[in-house]
Amino acid sequence: MSAPLLDAHLVVDRGGFRLDVPLQVAAGEVVALLGPNGAGKTTALRALAGLLPLTAGHLTLDGVDLDRPGRRAWTPTERRPVGVVFQDYLLFPHLSALDNVAFGPRRRGADRRAARETARAWLDRVGLAEHAHRRPRQLSGGQAQRVALARALAVAPTLLLLDEPLAALDAATRLDTRAELHRHLAAHPGATLLVTHDPLDALVLADRLVIVERGRVVQEGDAATVTARPRTDYVARLVGLNLHRGHADGHRVRVGDGLTLTVADRLDGEAFVAFRPSAVALHATRPEGSPRNTWAATVAGVQRHGDNLRVRLDGPIGVAADVTPAAAAQLGLAPGQPVWAAVKATETHAYPAG
């Protein structure tokens, strides 16, 4: 297997926060860095861009050390082969779209004519050739995003950094822009790191996910692996699953406060149990009949979730359940109401926690 284009161990100390994230990205690969607010995503991006020096570790791009504190190696931002698309795009308001895109090649030594030719080619590639002479305030959000992407790619970066690139767009624009962005990223020969908190952006755009919490990597892998076997509550919420850790003995896993769940998978030792909110059935009285896991719970909250209602339950384990409005009305669901929750063993997925 060839060496990764980006090989980094990002260690940054900022006050009481420490980022300690190993990161590798291959040529042509798109990796999404996902995590809740305060996880360290922005710190990682700033370190890669050269806006924040590493405390320890290393940052090697295409075999060249850009930042290695142990050897006092440091490459300033403007000399790194890195392109960045910031969340708010940060286009120069006094420059046209053409000159915004030409800015990078000019900084890299191209003359005005060559830089503008490169910029025109990139604006054409992102479908904005006819908007070349417009200023940022005359562009829509989606158009500004494409200009920012063209500006980042015009310098042929070895590493492309995308900081929440779709966050500033409305829902309708995001859909079209996400599809277009996917096309451009697929054609980019360098390494791409997408920093986002949006699971849909990550799942659609990235080849691999790296999940960070509190400055550390808690899980990584392709989308299928991460979504099938979440390892933290954050990842479980991200992919829409209930997740509980417990101790397994065969087909039984002891979780929460005295509750034992029967599961389809046979395991021994520390284990996770995951199941979808739609697999949780709610009853006014304890259900009888087919084998299932049942426990008494209390409604903690009810909110709309797509066409259904998502019910948060307190009890021996905290659980989210999705029910239809008709079922909710029939049960008269309201905060504080006691209910019985049930999940069939066949609807659970158990896997080792080690």
C-alpha positions in Angstrom: 0.0 0.0 0.0 1.4 3.4 -1.0 2.1 6.0 1.6 -0.7 8.5 2.4 -0.4 11.9 0.9 -1.2 13.5 4.2 0.4 11.9 7.2 -0.2 13.8 10.4 -0.3 13.5 14.2 -1.9 16.8 15.3 -1.1 17.7 18.9 -2.1 21.2 20.0 -2.4 22.5 23.5 -4.8 25.4 23.9 -5.4 26.4 27.6 -7.1 23.4 29.2 -7.9 21.8 25.8 -5.6 19.3 24.1 -6.1 18.1 20.6 -4.4 14.7 19.9 -5.5 13.4 16.5 -3.6 11.0 14.2 -4.8 11.6 10.6 -3.9 10.1 7.3 -5.5 10.9 3.9 -4.6 9.2 0.6 -4.3 10.9 -2.8 -7.8 11.2 -4.3 -9.5 10.4 -0.9 -12.1 12.5 0.9 -12.0 12.2 4.7 -14.7 13.8 6.8 -13.7 15.0 10.3 -16.9 14.8 12.3 -17.6 15.8 15.9 -19.8 17.9 18.2 -19.1 21.5 19.0 -15.9 21.9 21.0 -14.5 18.5 19.8 -11.4 20.1 18.2 -12.4 20.0 14.5 -11.6 23.7 13.9 -8.4 23.4 15.8 -7.3 20.5 13.6 -8.2 22.5 10.4 -6.3 25.6 11.6 -3.3 23.4 12.4 -3.4 21.9 8.9 -3.7 25.2 7.2 -0.8 26.6 9.2 -2.8 29.1 11.2 -2.0 27.3 14.4 1.4 25.7 15.2 1.6 22.2 16.6 2.7 21.7 20.2 4.0 18.2 19.3 3.5 15.5 16.7 4.0 16.1 13.0 2.4 17.3 9.8 3.8 15.7 6.6 2.3 16.4 3.2 3.6 14.5 0.1 6.7 13.5 2.0 7.6 17.1 3.2 7.4 18.1 6.8 5.3 21.2 7.1 5.2 21.3 10.9 7.4 19.1 13.1 8.1 20.8 16.4 10.7 18.2 17.4 12.9 19.3 14.5 11.8 22.9 14.5 10.4 22.5 11.0 7.6 25.0 10.2 6.2 26.1 6.9 4.1 29.3 7.0 0.5 29.3 5.6 1.2 31.1 2.4 3.9 28.6 1.4 1.9 25.4 2.1 0.3 23.6 -1.0 -3.0 23.8 0.8 -6.4 25.2 -0.4 -9.1 26.2 2.1 -12.8 26.8 1.6 -14.0 28.5 4.8 -17.5 28.2 6.2 -18.3 31.9 5.3 -16.2 31.6 2.1 -14.3 34.8 3.0 -14.3 36.1 -0.6 -12.6 39.5 -1.1 -15.6 41.8 -1.3 -13.8 44.4 -3.5 -12.7 41.9 -6.1 -14.7 40.2 -8.9 -15.3 36.5 -8.9 -12.5 36.2 -11.6 -10.0 38.1 -9.5 -11.0 36.2 -6.4 -10.1 33.0 -8.1 -7.0 34.5 -9.7 -5.6 35.7 -6.3 -4.1 32.3 -5.5 -2.2 31.8 -8.7 -0.9 35.4 -8.5 0.4 34.8 -5.0 2.1 31.6 -6.3 4.0 33.7 -8.9 1.8 33.6 -12.0 1.6 36.8 -14.0 -1.8 38.6 -14.2 -2.7 37.2 -17.6 -1.8 33.5 -16.7 -3.6 33.8 -13.4 -6.8 35.1 -15.0 -6.7 32.4 -17.6 -6.5 29.8 -14.8 -9.3 31.6 -13.0 -11.5 31.6 -16.1 -11.0 27.9 -16.6 -12.0 27.2 -13.0 -15.1 29.4 -13.2 -16.1 27.6 -16.3 -15.6 24.2 -14.5 -17.9 25.3 -11.7 -20.5 26.7 -14.1 -19.9 30.4 -13.3 -18.2 31.7 -16.5 -20.9 34.2 -17.1 -20.6 35.6 -13.5 -16.8 36.3 -13.8 -17.1 40.0 -13.3 -19.6 40.0 -10.5 -18.6 40.9 -7.0 -19.4 38.6 -4.0 -22.4 40.7 -2.9 -24.0 40.1 -6.4 -23.7 36.3 -6.0 -26.2 33.9 -4.4 -25.0 31.7 -1.5 -24.5 28.7 -3.8 -22.6 30.8 -6.4 -20.3 32.3 -3.7 -19.6 28.7 -2.4 -18.6 27.7 -5.9 -16.3 30.7 -6.3 -14.6 29.9 -3.0 -14.1 26.3 -4.2 -12.7 27.4 -7.5 -10.3 29.8 -5.6 -9.1 27.0 -3.4 -8.6 24.6 -6.4 -7.0 27.1 -8.7 -3.6 26.7 -6.9 -3.7 22.9 -7.5 -3.5 22.2 -3.8 -2.0 18.9 -2.5 -4.4 19.2 0.4 -7.9 20.7 0.1 -9.6 21.7 3.4 -13.3 22.3 3.5 -14.7 24.0 6.7 -18.5 23.3 6.9 -18.7 24.2 3.2 -22.5 23.9 3.0 -23.5 25.3 6.4 -24.3 28.8 5.1 -26.8 27.6 2.4 -30.5 27.1 2.7 -31.9 23.6 2.4 -32.8 23.7 -1.3 -29.5 25.2 -2.3 -27.6 22.7 -0.2 -29.0 19.7 -2.1 -27.8 21.0 -5.5 -24.5 22.3 -4.2 -23.7 19.1 -2.4 -24.2 17.1 -5.6 -22.0 19.5 -7.5 -19.3 19.6 -4.7 -19.3 15.8 -4.8 -18.5 15.9 -8.5 -15.6 18.3 -8.1 -14.1 16.4 -5.1 -14.2 13.2 -7.1 -12.0 14.8 -9.7 -9.5 16.3 -7.2 -6.3 14.3 -7.4 -5.0 15.6 -4.0 -6.1 14.8 -0.5 -9.3 16.3 0.8 -10.4 16.9 4.4 -14.0 17.9 5.1 -14.7 19.4 8.5 -18.4 19.1 9.4 -21.0 18.4 12.0 -23.6 17.4 9.4 -23.8 13.6 9.0 -25.5 13.9 5.6 -22.7 16.0 4.2 -20.1 13.5 5.5 -22.0 10.4 4.3 -22.5 11.8 0.8 -19.2 13.5 0.2 -16.6 11.4 2.1 -14.9 8.1 1.5 -14.0 7.7 5.2 -15.2 9.2 8.5 -13.1 10.2 11.4 -15.1 11.0 14.6 -13.5 13.2 17.2 -14.8 14.0 20.7 -13.0 16.0 23.3 -9.9 16.3 21.2 -9.5 12.5 20.5 -10.5 10.1 17.7 -13.3 7.9 19.1 -14.1 6.0 15.9 -13.1 5.9 12.2 -14.0 3.9 9.1 -16.1 3.9 6.0 -19.8 5.0 6.4 -21.1 1.4 6.5 -18.8 0.4 9.3 -19.4 3.5 11.4 -23.2 3.6 11.0 -23.5 -0.2 11.6 -21.5 -0.2 14.8 -21.4 3.2 16.6 -19.1 3.3 19.6 -20.3 6.5 21.5 -23.6 8.2 22.2 -22.6 11.0 19.8 -22.1 8.6 16.9 -25.3 6.7 17.8 -27.3 10.0 17.7 -25.5 10.9 14.5 -26.7 7.8 12.7 -30.1 7.7 14.5 -29.7 4.8 16.8 -30.2 4.0 20.5 -27.0 2.8 21.9 -26.3 1.1 25.3 -23.2 -0.4 26.8 -23.4 -3.5 29.1 -22.1 -6.9 29.9 -23.1 -9.8 27.6 -23.7 -13.4 28.6 -24.8 -15.3 25.6 -27.9 -13.8 24.1 -28.5 -11.6 27.2 -26.9 -8.2 27.9 -27.2 -6.4 31.2 -27.6 -2.7 30.6 -28.7 0.3 32.6 -30.2 0.1 36.0 -31.1 -3.6 36.5 -32.4 -4.1 32.9 -31.3 -7.2 30.9 -32.0 -7.2 27.1 -32.3 -10.4 25.1 -30.4 -9.9 21.8 -30.2 -11.7 18.5 -26.4 -11.9 18.6 -24.5 -14.2 20.9 -21.7 -12.5 22.9 -19.7 -12.6 26.1 -18.1 -9.7 27.9 -18.4 -6.0 27.4 -20.8 -5.2 24.6 -22.8 -2.5 22.9 -26.5 -3.0 22.0 -28.0 -0.8 19.3 -31.5 -0.5 18.0 -33.5 2.0 15.9 -36.1 4.4 17.5 -38.6 2.9 15.1 -38.0 -0.5 16.7 -39.3 0.7 20.1 -43.0 0.0 20.6 -45.0 1.9 23.3 -47.9 0.4 25.2 -50.2 1.7 27.9 -50.0 -1.6 29.8 -47.3 -4.4 29.8 -47.5 -6.2 26.5 -48.0 -10.0 26.3 -47.4 -12.4 23.5 -44.4 -12.7 21.3 -41.0 -12.8 23.0 -39.7 -9.3 23.4 -37.8 -7.0 25.8 -40.1 -4.9 27.9 -39.6 -2.4 30.6 -41.5 0.4 32.4 -40.6 3.9 31.3 -41.7 7.5 31.7 -42.2 10.0 28.9 -39.6 12.7 29.2 -40.5 14.7 26.0 -42.3 14.5 22.7 -41.3 16.3 19.5 -42.0 16.1 15.8 -39.5 14.0 13.8 -40.3 14.0 10.1 -43.8 12.5 9.6 -43.7 10.9 13.1 -43.2 11.9 16.6 -40.0 11.2 18.6 -40.6 10.3 22.2 -37.8 10.5 24.7 -38.1 8.0 27.5 -36.6 7.9 31.0 -36.3 4.6 32.9 -33.6 2.0 33.5 -32.2 3.2 30.1 -32.8 6.4 28.2 -34.4 5.7 24.9 -35.8 7.4 21.8 -38.9 5.9 20.3 -40.6 6.9 17.0 -44.4 6.6 16.9 -47.1 7.8 14.5 -49.2 10.8 15.5 -52.2 8.4 15.6 -50.4 6.1 18.1 -49.3 9.1 20.2 -52.9 10.3 20.3 -54.3 6.9 21.2 -51.8 6.6 24.1 -52.3 10.3 25.1 -48.5 10.7 25.3 -47.4 13.6 27.5 -44.3 14.4 29.6 -44.4 12.5 32.9 -46.7 9.8 31.7 -45.8 6.1 32.5 -45.7 3.7 29.6 -44.3 0.3 28.7 -41.5 0.1 26.1 -40.9 -3.0 24.1 -38.1 -4.0 21.6 -38.0 -7.4 19.9 -34.7 -9.3 20.2 -34.5 -9.5 16.4 -34.6 -5.7 16.1 -31.4 -5.4 18.2 -27.8 -5.4 17.1 -25.1 -6.4 19.7 -21.4 -6.2 19.1 -18.2 -6.3 21.3 -17.3 -3.0 23.1 -13.6 -3.9 23.3 
